[in-house]
Amino acid sequence: LAKEMESLGALRDAVDAHSFRAALKSLRSASEVLIVGARATAPLATHMAFGLAKLGMRVARALAVTSDTYDQTNRLDRRACVVVIGFPRYLRELVELLDFAKSAKLATLAITDSAFSPLRGDVSLYAPAESASFMAFHSAPLVLINALLHELSFAEDRKSTRLNSSHDQIS
């Protein structure tokens, strides 16, 4: 708990307002968003995909990097955004997929732990993540993703309210 509290405190200093706004702009203008997280970051990718879908955005997720992930990336139109979430021990597959997406001229967003990470998107957001044990601690990355979703919801407020209201009526 102490380590997670420390990471949450460090998140405040780690978030660059300019990069955060650039990430929002990239996500808002994307025709579709592909979110990639593998192993320990798969739950973060799932959470982000769920949130974007609730906002009415076209979203897909990949929870492992396979040849299908490359096919999926190839099928994206040039207005799409690829989000890669990765922390230490950085998976080579995530780094390579991010490079592939950039070479395809797709917008890229990396959510990682620091500027020293090999994951570098057109926009990179940093959230401290402790991985000294066999289990990674990801409360700060989750809070960062929730902040993105929260801010996106303001821009999509009428649309998301309409979608959630019609869903509630169906239930």
N, C-alpha and C positions, 0 to 999 in steps of 0.2 A: 504493500500500500504506500509506503514512504517513497519508493521509486516512482510509482505512478503519479503521486502528488508532485514530486519533483519535476517530472516530465510535463505535467500540466502547467506548472508554473513557468517552465522554460518555453512553452509554446507561445506565450504572450510575446516574448522577445524574438522568437524565431520567425513569426509571420511578418512578411514584408507587405505592406499595404498595396504598393504598386503591383507586385506579383499576384496578390489576391484578387485585385480588380481585373488584371489581365486574364486570370483563370476564369473569373465570372464571365467576362466578355467572350472568351473562347467557347465556353460551354453554352452560353446563350445563343451564339451565332451558329452553332454546329447543327447540321442537318440531322446528324445521328451521333451518338457517343458510344464508343466501345471502351469498356472498362476492363482492365486486365489486372488480376491479382492471383498469385499462386501460393500454394502452401499456407503459411501463416497469414498472408494478406488476402486470401480468398474471402474470408468473412467481411473484410472492409470493402472489397469490390462488390460483393453481394449487397451490402447495405447501401452503398452509393448508387448502385443500379436501381435498387428498390425506390430510393428517394427520388431519383430523376424520373423514373417511370410514373411515380405519384404526381409529379409536376407536369405530366403529359408529354415528356420528351421521348423521342425515339432513342432507345438505349438497348445495348446488348452487353453481355459480359462473357469473359473467358476466365475460367478458374485454373487453367493450366495453359502453357504455351506448347501447342502442337502444330502439325502441318495445317490442321483445320483453322487454327488461329490466324495463320498467315493467309489462308484462303479468305477468311472473314475480313481481314484487313484489306486485302486486294479488292474486295467487292465494295468497299466504302467509297462514296463519292468524295470529291475534293473539298467539300465543305464540312466533312466529318471531323471529329476530334477523338484521338486515342488517348485514354488516361491509363497510365501505368503506375501501380502502387507497389513499392518495394523498399525494404529496409535491410539492414545488415542481417545476415549474410546474403548479399545481393545475388539474385539468381542471374546467371549469365544469359539465360533464355529471355528474361525481361529486358535486359540491356539490349540484346540483339533485336528483339521485337520493336523496341522504341526506336532504334536506329533505322529499322526497316520502314516504320511508319513515317519517319522524317524524310527518308529518301523517296518515299511516295508522295511527298509534299502535303501530307496530312498535318493538321494542327495536332500538337502533342502537349500533354500535361503530365508531369511527373509529380507524384506525391511520395516523398522520401524523407530521410532524416537530416541531411545537411548538404551544403554546397560541395562537399567532398565525395558525395555519392556518385557512382558511375551512371546513375539514372539522371539524364538531363533532357528535359523537354524544352519545347519552345518557351514554355512557362514551367517553372518548378516551384513547388510549395514544400516547405520543410516543417516537419513535426517530429520532435524528439521521440525516439522509440528505443527502449532498452531491450537488448536481446542477449544478455549475459548468461541467462539460464537456457534450458532447452525449450522453454515457452517464452514467446515474445510478449512484451507489454505494449499494448496499442491503444491506450486510452487517449493520448494526445492526438494521434492520427484520426481517431474516431471523432473527437471534438472538432478537429479541422474540417473533416468531411461534413459534419453536421452544420458547421458555420457556412460552408459553401452552399449546402442545400437550403439553409435558412435564408441566406441572401438571395439565392435564385428564386425562392418562393415569393419574395416581394415583387420581382419583375413578372412573375407568372401568377400573381395573386388571383386575378379574376379567373384565369384558366383553371388553376388548381382548385379553387373554391368550387367552380362549376363541376369539374370532374369528380371531386370528393362528394359533393352534394348529390349528384346523380348516382354515384355508387352507394351512398347511404340509403337512397330511396329504393334501390334495387334490393338491398340486403334484407 
